[in-house]
Amino acid sequence: MTALSLLLLYVSFRAKQFGCDFLLQTDWMALTKGKPGKEGYRALFSHTITHGVATTVIMLIFAPALWWMGIVDLLVHSTVDRTKGLLTNQCGWKPTDTAFWWAFGFDQEAHNFTHLAYIVIVVMHHGGLVL
């Protein structure tokens, strides 16, 4: 894998995170995915399926044999978001609370580190980085 393709892979994951977490996530998804019961899970899945599909597309472009990482991403993203949502709802944290923003920041960083792991897997799949 070249340095340029590594950069493009990184930018692809950053664009995916911004697009799926901010542009494509509806208010219903954001406000409901941490609630208990069917409605919470329906909102969560509606949101995280976009991440799974987007990761699958990225993998098909950069490492087609790793297409299944989209399923992994759906599961990991669901776990991170569900944990943050349940914690935020159970504690009653609102955007006016500092703890809400700490949880939000931790959630985003968890996704960033997950993407870093995916990038490392793709680089290893390609036999390393060629500078």
N, C-alpha and C positions, 0 to 999 in steps of 0.2 A: 504494500500500500504506500502510495506516495504522500508527501507532506500536503500536497494540494487536495488529494482525495480525503485525507484525514480532516483537513479544514472544512471541506464540503460536508462531510459526515457530521462533524460537530455542529455546523450551522444548520443542517437539516434537523437535528434533534432539538436545537434551540427554537427553530421555527415551529416544529411540531408542538413543543411545550406551550409556546405562546398562543399558537392557533387553537389548539385543543382545550387549553385551560382558560383562555380568556375570550377568544373570538367565537368559538363554537359552543362554549358552555352557556346554557341559558340560566336565567335567574332561578327557574324551577329546579334545575339540576344542582346548582350551587347551594340553594337554601334547603333542599330536601334530601340530598344524598347521605347525610349523617343522621337522619331520623330513623327510628326503629321501624321494623315491619316492612311489608311489601313495597310500600310507596318509596321508602328510603332506598331499598335495593334496586327498584326500577329506575330511579333517578341516577343512582350510582352507575348502574350498567349502561344507561343511555349516555352518560358522560365518558366512561372508561372504554367503551367500544370504539370511540373516536381515536383514542390513544392507541389501542391495539391495531386498528386498521392503519393508522399513520405509521406506526413502527413497522408493520408488515411491508408497507410500500417502501419505506427507507431500506429495509433489509433486501427487498427484491432488487433494488437499484445497486446497493453496495456489496451485498453478500447473499445472493438468492438461496443458497443452501440453508441459510439461517432464518428463513421466512417465519418459522415457528416462534421466533423471539417476539412476534406480535402478540401471541397468546400469553407468553411470559409477562410482557408489559401490561396487558390487560389485567392479569392477576396481581402483579406488584402494585400498579397504580391504584387498583381497587382497594387493596389492603391499606396503603398509605392514606388515601382519601377517606376511607371509611373510619379508620382510626382517628384521624383529625376531626372528622365530622362528629363522631360520637363523643369525643372528648369535649369539643366546643359546645355541643348541645347539652351534655350532662352538666357541664360547669356553668352553663348559661352565659358564656362569653359572647359579647357583641363587638362590632367594629369600634366601639368607643372604649373597649378594654385593651390594655397593653397585652394581656395574655392571649387575646384573640390574634393579635399580629405576630406574637412569638410563635404560636401554633401555625399560622399561615406561612411564616418564613421557614419554619422547620419542614413543613409539608413541601414547599418549593425546593428546598435544598435536598430533601430525600429524593425527589424526582431528578434533580440535577446529578446526584451521585449515582442513581440508577442508570441514567443515560451514559455517564462515564463508564460504568461497568459494561454496558452494551458496546460502547466504542472500543474498549479494550478487547472484548470478545471478537469483534469484527477484525481488528488489527491482527490479533493472534490467528484468526481464521485465514487471513491473507499471508501469514508467515512473517509478520512483523512490519516495521516501517522502513521504507527506503528513503534516505535523505539525499 
